[in-house]
Amino acid sequence: MEHVAAVPAWALLAYLVSGVLFILALRGLSSPETSRAGNRNGMIGMGIAVVTTLATHDIASLPEIAAAIILGGGIGFITARRIAMTAMPQLVAAFHSLVGLAAVLVAAAAFLNPQAFGIADASGAIFGASRVEMVLGIAIGAITFSGSVIAFAKLNGNMSGTPILLPARHIINLALLLAIAFFTFGFWHSQSAMDFWIVVGLSFLIGFLLIIPIGGADMPVVVSMLNSYSGWAAAAMGFTLQNTAMIITGALVGSSGAILSYIMCKAMNRSFISVIAGGFGAEAGPAGAAAAIDRPWKRGSAEDAAFLMQNAEKVIIVPGYGMAVAQAQHVLREMGDKLKHQGVDVRYAIHPVAGRMPGHMNVLLAEANVPYDEVFELEDINTDFGQADVAFVIGANDVTNPAAKTDKTSPIYGMPVLDVEKAKTVLFIKRSMGGVGYAGVDNELFYRDNTMMLLADAKKMVEEIVKNLD
């Protein structure tokens, strides 16, 4: 007996409204100024979609569904309230893994009881189109889950950020993809349980293998790519569940994530095909090879930094992950305000992959109420460094490393970086000279004649600079 009833006209209209709200949400999230409205539109759209789905489908136990929503919503609310901005990238990766796992579980439930989902005839034979949708959803979902687990472990420090290169990994990945395609065809042709579960196992495996070889410097692109995968997995499950809202939402997330990944690949001079294949940017020499170089460098103080910036005409501030770790965005905005009151032209330069996820620095600066018109992306401000008196770098390592333009053995070679070395003076806040960036390489900018190192906790150093600006 089919349990999925024909969707009434009002429900289709509700799904259309939710789809429009999802589009408005994506549009709003494209700018910090409209991001709050974008979030609200997304939440309202999802609320409409969930209520409509519950109202139009046979639910075995509505109290159980309500309890699950309350439990999951409660966990999400508490997690969002407690999570630090520095941990947001790994939280996003964890959420992606849950989306992938949900797709796997839904597909498995549909396979084990297809008649309950309305995708089989009276004899239990699953419709051909539903078999394709089901196996695609479970494959993409499994890859999303296992890949996101590895991304979470790398971002959270449970695994090294350096690439883990397996011998003949591309051949192994290609063989696994061909095997998945073969058993997918087998499941479509015969509805074999063995083919179905083999696809599940191989998809989990290739998800691990695709992400393990990717280095830390490229992890923001991985997060974006996995976001796209989670969307396509949800869309495939929408077809299995015959749910219009899931199809719309999944397609929007999948396509927008793919577009964002492509844009970021262009910004990092990476091949989009290489992202999908896994292991891009990992062909260079071993990460951290430059960490032991002992070269002369200049150390400065908060007093030195305050004097240089007070007497400057133009200061460009470059925030990075170190600022996020120290939670220094608020005192940094205070420093910028004081400099502006003294007649200094202050701007902020954002690299597309600064931090651990796209937009990480923009969110932190918006949280500190930095004016949006003072924040510029790499392509809009890079030519200004040559006219800047001071480039103030606070915890941004790899994205300011000139080796990306000159050292072909570097893991970050070819990645566009901020041209901070062209400023008359570079002030670089860093905890110590011993550490390296997330890509595992030393930054030759530290040893330039026009660079002054400010070794301290980022927040404490900026607080001292602010005191000396009075």
C-alpha positions as CSV (number, residue, x, y, z in Angstrom):
1,M,0.0,0.0,0.0
2,E,1.4,3.4,-1.0
3,H,1.7,5.8,2.0
4,V,2.8,8.9,0.2
5,A,-0.4,10.6,-0.9
6,A,-0.8,13.0,-3.9
7,V,0.4,16.4,-2.9
8,P,-2.5,18.9,-2.7
9,A,-2.4,22.2,-4.5
10,W,-1.9,24.3,-1.3
11,A,1.1,22.2,-0.4
12,L,2.7,22.8,-3.8
13,L,2.1,26.5,-3.3
14,A,3.7,26.3,0.2
15,Y,6.7,24.5,-1.2
16,L,7.0,27.2,-3.9
17,V,7.0,29.9,-1.2
18,S,9.6,28.0,0.8
19,G,11.7,27.7,-2.4
20,V,11.5,31.4,-3.0
21,L,12.6,32.1,0.7
22,F,15.5,29.7,0.2
23,I,16.6,31.7,-2.9
24,L,16.2,35.0,-0.9
25,A,18.3,33.4,1.9
26,L,21.2,32.6,-0.5
27,R,20.9,36.1,-1.9
28,G,21.0,37.6,1.6
29,L,24.0,35.5,2.7
30,S,26.0,37.0,-0.2
31,S,26.7,40.1,1.9
32,P,27.4,40.7,5.6
33,E,24.9,43.6,5.4
34,T,22.0,41.3,4.5
35,S,23.2,38.1,6.1
36,R,20.8,38.3,9.1
37,A,17.8,38.8,6.8
38,G,19.1,35.9,4.7
39,N,19.3,33.6,7.8
40,R,15.7,34.6,8.8
41,N,14.4,33.9,5.3
42,G,16.1,30.5,5.3
43,M,14.6,29.6,8.7
44,I,11.1,30.7,7.8
45,G,11.3,28.8,4.5
46,M,12.5,25.6,6.3
47,G,9.7,26.0,8.9
48,I,7.1,26.2,6.1
49,A,8.6,23.1,4.3
50,V,8.7,21.0,7.5
51,V,5.1,21.8,8.5
52,T,3.8,21.2,5.0
53,T,5.6,17.9,4.8
54,L,4.2,16.7,8.2
55,A,0.7,17.8,7.2
56,T,0.7,16.1,3.8
57,H,2.3,12.7,4.6
58,D,1.3,9.7,6.7
59,I,3.4,9.9,9.8
60,A,3.7,6.6,11.8
61,S,4.0,8.5,15.1
62,L,3.7,12.2,15.2
63,P,4.8,12.4,18.9
64,E,8.0,10.6,18.0
65,I,8.6,13.1,15.1
66,A,7.9,16.0,17.4
67,A,10.3,14.6,20.1
68,A,13.0,14.1,17.5
69,I,12.6,17.7,16.3
70,I,12.7,19.1,19.8
71,L,15.8,17.0,20.7
72,G,17.7,17.8,17.5
73,G,16.7,21.5,17.6
74,G,17.7,21.7,21.3
75,I,21.1,20.2,20.5
76,G,21.6,22.6,17.6
77,F,20.5,25.6,19.6
78,I,22.9,24.8,22.5
79,T,25.8,24.0,20.1
80,A,25.3,27.3,18.2
81,R,25.2,29.3,21.4
82,R,28.4,27.7,22.8
83,I,30.5,27.3,19.8
84,A,33.4,29.8,19.3
85,M,33.8,31.5,16.0
86,T,37.2,29.9,15.7
87,A,35.5,26.5,15.8
88,M,32.8,27.4,13.2
89,P,34.6,25.7,10.2
90,Q,34.8,22.3,11.9
91,L,31.2,22.7,13.1
92,V,30.1,23.3,9.5
93,A,32.1,20.1,8.5
94,A,30.3,18.2,11.2
95,F,26.9,19.4,10.0
96,H,27.8,18.3,6.5
97,S,28.6,14.9,7.8
98,L,25.2,14.7,9.4
99,V,23.5,15.6,6.2
100,G,25.4,12.9,4.4
101,L,24.6,10.3,7.0
102,A,20.9,11.3,7.0
103,A,20.8,10.7,3.2
104,V,22.4,7.2,3.7
105,L,19.9,6.3,6.4
106,V,16.9,7.5,4.4
107,A,18.1,5.6,1.3
108,A,18.7,2.5,3.4
109,A,15.2,2.7,4.9
110,A,13.7,3.2,1.5
111,F,15.5,0.1,0.2
112,L,14.4,-2.0,3.2
113,N,10.8,-0.9,3.0
114,P,10.2,0.6,-0.5
115,Q,6.4,0.2,-0.4
116,A,6.2,2.5,2.7
117,F,7.8,5.2,0.5
118,G,5.6,4.6,-2.4
119,I,8.4,3.6,-4.7
120,A,7.6,0.0,-5.4
121,D,4.8,-2.1,-6.9
122,A,2.7,-4.7,-5.1
123,S,5.4,-7.3,-5.5
124,G,8.0,-5.2,-3.8
125,A,10.0,-4.4,-7.0
126,I,11.4,-0.9,-6.7
127,F,10.7,1.3,-9.7
128,G,13.7,1.8,-12.1
129,A,13.9,5.5,-11.7
130,S,13.6,5.2,-7.9
131,R,16.5,2.7,-7.9
132,V,18.7,5.3,-9.6
133,E,17.7,8.1,-7.3
134,M,18.2,5.9,-4.3
135,V,21.6,4.6,-5.2
136,L,22.9,8.1,-6.2
137,G,21.6,9.6,-3.0
138,I,23.3,6.9,-0.9
139,A,26.6,7.2,-2.8
140,I,26.8,11.0,-2.6
141,G,25.6,10.9,1.1
142,A,28.2,8.3,2.1
143,I,31.0,10.3,0.3
144,T,29.8,13.5,2.1
145,F,29.8,11.8,5.5
146,S,33.2,10.2,5.4
147,G,34.8,13.1,3.6
148,S,33.3,15.6,6.2
149,V,34.6,13.4,9.1
150,I,38.2,13.8,7.7
151,A,37.7,17.5,7.1
152,F,36.4,17.9,10.7
153,A,39.4,16.0,12.1
154,K,41.9,18.1,10.1
155,L,40.2,21.4,11.0
156,N,39.9,20.4,14.7
157,G,43.5,19.3,15.0
158,N,42.7,15.6,15.5
159,M,44.6,14.9,12.3
160,S,47.6,16.7,10.8
161,G,46.8,19.4,8.3
162,T,49.6,18.1,6.0
163,P,48.6,16.0,3.0
164,I,48.6,12.2,3.5
165,L,49.7,10.9,0.1
166,L,48.9,7.3,-0.7
167,P,50.9,5.5,-3.4
168,A,48.9,5.5,-6.7
169,R,46.0,7.3,-5.0
170,H,44.6,8.6,-8.3
171,I,44.5,5.1,-9.8
172,I,42.9,3.8,-6.6
173,N,40.2,6.5,-6.6
174,L,39.5,5.9,-10.3
175,A,39.2,2.2,-9.7
176,L,36.8,2.8,-6.8
177,L,34.6,5.2,-8.9
178,L,34.4,2.6,-11.7
179,A,33.5,-0.1,-9.1
180,I,30.7,2.2,-7.7
181,A,29.4,2.8,-11.2
182,F,29.5,-1.0,-11.9
183,F,27.6,-2.0,-8.8
184,T,25.2,1.0,-9.3
185,F,24.3,-0.4,-12.6
186,G,23.9,-3.9,-11.0
187,F,21.5,-2.5,-8.4
188,W,19.5,-0.7,-11.1
189,H,19.3,-3.9,-13.2
190,S,18.5,-6.5,-10.6
191,Q,17.7,-4.7,-7.3
192,S,20.4,-6.8,-5.6
193,A,21.0,-6.2,-1.9
194,M,24.6,-7.1,-2.3
195,D,25.1,-4.5,-5.0
196,F,23.4,-1.9,-2.8
197,W,25.5,-2.4,0.3
198,I,28.7,-2.7,-1.8
199,V,28.0,0.8,-3.2
200,V,27.5,2.0,0.4
201,G,30.8,0.6,1.5
202,L,32.8,1.8,-1.5
203,S,31.3,5.3,-1.2
204,F,32.3,5.6,2.5
205,L,35.8,4.5,1.5
206,I,36.3,6.9,-1.4
207,G,35.1,9.8,0.8
208,F,38.0,9.2,3.1
209,L,40.5,8.8,0.3
210,L,39.4,11.9,-1.5
211,I,39.9,14.2,1.5
212,I,43.0,12.7,3.2
213,P,45.5,13.9,0.6
214,I,44.3,17.5,0.7
215,G,46.5,19.9,2.7
216,G,45.4,22.4,5.3
217,A,45.9,25.5,3.1
218,D,43.2,24.1,0.7
219,M,40.7,23.1,3.4
220,P,38.3,26.1,2.9
221,V,37.7,24.8,-0.7
222,V,37.0,21.3,0.8
223,V,34.4,22.7,3.1
224,S,32.7,24.4,0.2
225,M,32.9,21.3,-1.9
226,L,31.4,19.1,0.8
227,N,28.6,21.6,1.2
228,S,27.8,21.1,-2.5
229,Y,27.9,17.3,-2.0
230,S,25.5,17.5,0.9
231,G,23.0,19.5,-1.2
232,W,23.1,17.0,-4.1
233,A,22.6,14.1,-1.6
234,A,19.5,15.9,-0.2
235,A,18.1,16.5,-3.7
236,A,18.5,12.8,-4.6
237,M,16.7,11.8,-1.4
238,G,14.0,14.4,-2.2
239,F,13.2,12.4,-5.3
240,T,13.1,9.1,-3.3
241,L,10.8,10.7,-0.7
242,Q,8.8,12.5,-3.4
243,N,9.3,15.7,-1.5
244,T,9.4,18.9,-3.6
245,A,11.0,21.0,-0.9
246,M,14.0,18.7,-0.5
247,I,14.6,18.7,-4.2
248,I,14.5,22.5,-4.4
249,T,16.6,23.0,-1.3
250,G,19.1,20.3,-2.2
251,A,19.5,21.7,-5.8
252,L,20.0,25.2,-4.4
253,V,22.6,24.1,-1.9
254,G,24.4,21.8,-4.3
255,S,24.6,24.3,-7.2
256,S,25.5,27.3,-5.0
257,G,28.2,25.2,-3.2
258,A,29.6,24.1,-6.6
259,I,29.7,27.7,-7.8
260,L,31.4,28.8,-4.6
261,S,34.0,26.0,-5.0
262,Y,34.7,27.1,-8.5
263,I,35.1,30.7,-7.5
264,M,37.5,29.8,-4.7
265,C,39.5,27.5,-7.0
266,K,40.0,30.4,-9.3
267,A,41.0,32.6,-6.4
268,M,43.6,30.0,-5.3
269,N,44.7,29.1,-8.8
270,R,43.5,25.5,-8.4
271,S,41.9,23.2,-10.9
272,F,38.2,22.6,-10.2
273,I,38.5,19.1,-11.6
274,S,41.4,18.4,-9.2
275,V,39.2,19.4,-6.3
276,I,36.6,16.8,-7.3
277,A,39.4,14.2,-7.8
278,G,41.0,14.9,-4.5
279,G,44.6,15.5,-3.5
280,F,45.0,18.8,-5.3
281,G,47.8,21.1,-4.1
282,A,49.6,18.2,-2.5
283,E,52.3,17.5,-5.1
284,A,54.9,19.8,-3.8
285,G,57.6,19.1,-1.3
286,P,56.9,18.1,2.3
287,A,55.0,20.6,4.3
288,G,57.0,22.2,7.1
289,A,60.3,21.8,5.2
290,A,61.0,25.5,5.6
291,A,60.1,25.7,9.3
292,A,63.7,25.1,10.5
293,I,65.2,28.0,8.6
294,D,67.2,30.4,10.9
295,R,67.4,33.9,9.4
296,P,67.7,37.3,10.9
297,W,64.5,39.2,11.6
298,K,63.5,42.4,13.4
299,R,61.4,42.6,16.5
300,G,59.2,45.5,17.4
301,S,57.0,46.6,20.3
302,A,53.5,48.0,20.7
303,E,55.1,51.5,21.1
304,D,56.9,51.1,17.8
305,A,53.7,49.9,16.0
306,A,51.6,52.8,17.5
307,F,54.2,55.4,16.4
308,L,54.4,54.0,12.8
309,M,50.7,53.9,12.3
310,Q,50.0,57.3,13.9
311,N,52.4,58.9,11.4
312,A,51.1,57.0,8.4
313,E,48.7,58.2,5.8
314,K,47.3,54.8,4.8
315,V,47.2,51.6,6.9
316,I,45.9,48.3,5.5
317,I,44.9,45.7,8.1
318,V,45.1,42.1,7.1
319,P,43.2,39.7,9.5
320,G,43.7,36.0,9.7
321,Y,43.0,32.9,11.7
322,G,45.3,34.2,14.5
323,M,42.9,37.1,15.0
324,A,40.0,34.6,15.3
325,V,41.8,32.4,17.8
326,A,42.7,35.4,20.0
327,Q,39.2,36.9,19.6
328,A,40.9,40.2,18.8
329,Q,38.3,41.6,16.3
330,H,36.7,44.0,18.7
331,V,39.9,45.6,20.0
332,L,41.2,45.7,16.3
333,R,38.1,47.7,15.3
334,E,38.9,50.0,18.3
335,M,42.4,50.5,17.0
336,G,41.1,51.3,13.5
337,D,38.7,53.8,14.9
338,K,41.4,55.6,16.8
339,L,43.6,55.8,13.8
340,K,40.8,57.2,11.7
341,H,40.1,59.9,14.3
342,Q,43.8,60.8,13.9
343,G,43.4,61.2,10.1
344,V,44.7,57.9,9.0
345,D,43.1,56.1,6.0
346,V,42.3,52.6,7.4
347,R,41.1,49.7,5.3
348,Y,40.8,45.9,5.8
349,A,42.1,43.4,3.3
350,I,40.4,40.0,3.1
351,H,41.8,37.0,1.3
352,P,39.2,34.6,-0.1
353,V,40.5,31.7,2.1
354,A,41.6,33.6,5.2
355,G,40.6,31.6,8.2
356,R,39.2,28.1,7.8
357,M,36.1,28.6,5.7
358,P,34.8,31.1,3.1
359,G,33.8,34.4,4.7
360,H,35.3,33.6,8.1
361,M,37.0,37.0,8.5
362,N,34.1,38.9,7.1
363,V,31.8,37.5,9.8
364,L,34.3,38.3,12.5
365,L,34.7,41.9,11.4
366,A,31.0,42.3,11.0
367,E,30.6,41.0,14.5
368,A,32.9,43.8,15.7
369,N,30.9,46.4,13.7
370,V,33.6,47.2,11.3
371,P,32.0,49.3,8.6
372,Y,31.4,47.3,5.5
373,D,32.7,49.9,3.1
374,E,36.2,49.6,4.8
375,V,36.5,45.8,4.0
376,F,37.9,44.9,0.6
377,E,38.5,41.5,-1.1
378,L,41.9,40.6,-2.5
379,E,41.3,41.6,-6.1
380,D,39.9,45.0,-5.0
381,I,42.8,46.0,-2.7
382,N,45.9,44.1,-3.7
383,T,47.2,47.0,-5.9
384,D,46.9,49.4,-3.0
385,F,49.6,47.8,-0.9
386,G,52.3,49.6,-2.9
387,Q,50.9,52.9,-1.8
388,A,50.4,51.9,1.9
389,D,52.6,53.2,4.6
390,V,51.8,50.2,6.9
391,A,50.4,46.7,6.3
392,F,49.2,45.5,9.7
393,V,49.0,41.7,9.6
394,I,47.3,40.0,12.5
395,G,47.5,36.3,12.4
396,A,47.3,35.8,8.6
397,N,50.2,33.6,7.6
398,D,49.8,31.5,4.4
399,V,47.8,34.2,2.6
400,T,50.6,36.7,2.9
401,N,53.5,34.4,2.0
402,P,55.4,35.7,-1.0
403,A,56.7,32.2,-1.6
404,A,53.4,31.4,-3.3
405,K,54.6,33.6,-6.1
406,T,58.2,32.5,-6.3
407,D,58.9,29.0,-4.8
408,K,57.7,26.2,-7.1
409,T,58.4,23.6,-4.3
410,S,56.0,25.3,-1.9
411,P,52.6,23.6,-1.2
412,I,51.0,27.0,-1.7
413,Y,52.7,27.9,-5.0
414,G,50.3,29.4,-7.4
415,M,47.8,30.6,-4.8
416,P,47.2,34.3,-5.1
417,V,48.3,36.1,-1.9
418,L,48.0,39.6,-0.5
419,D,50.9,41.7,-1.6
420,V,51.6,43.0,1.9
421,E,55.4,43.0,1.3
422,K,55.0,45.9,-1.1
423,A,53.9,48.2,1.8
424,K,56.6,50.6,3.2
425,T,56.4,48.8,6.6
426,V,54.9,45.5,7.5
427,L,53.8,44.9,11.1
428,F,53.2,41.2,11.7
429,I,51.6,40.0,14.9
430,K,52.5,36.3,15.7
431,R,52.7,34.4,18.9
432,S,56.3,33.2,18.2
433,M,58.8,32.6,15.4
434,G,58.6,28.9,16.0
435,G,55.2,28.2,14.5
436,V,54.2,27.9,10.8
437,G,51.0,28.5,8.9
438,Y,48.3,25.9,8.4
439,A,49.9,24.8,5.2
440,G,53.0,23.9,7.2
441,V,55.5,26.2,5.6
442,D,57.5,29.1,6.9
443,N,56.7,32.6,5.7
444,E,59.6,34.5,4.1
445,L,57.8,37.7,4.8
446,F,59.1,37.5,8.4
447,Y,62.7,38.1,7.2
448,R,62.1,41.0,4.9
449,D,63.9,44.3,5.7
450,N,60.6,46.2,5.9
451,T,59.0,43.7,8.3
452,M,58.8,44.2,12.0
453,M,57.6,41.2,14.0
454,L,55.3,41.8,17.0
455,L,55.5,38.6,19.0
456,A,52.6,38.2,21.4
457,D,49.0,37.1,21.8
458,A,47.2,39.1,19.1
459,K,44.5,40.5,21.4
460,K,47.0,41.6,24.1
461,M,49.3,43.2,21.5
462,V,46.5,45.2,19.9
463,E,45.3,46.3,23.3
464,E,48.8,47.6,24.1
465,I,48.9,49.4,20.7
466,V,45.5,51.0,21.5
467,K,46.9,52.3,24.8
468,N,49.9,53.9,23.0
469,L,47.6,55.6,20.5
470,D,46.1,57.8,23.2
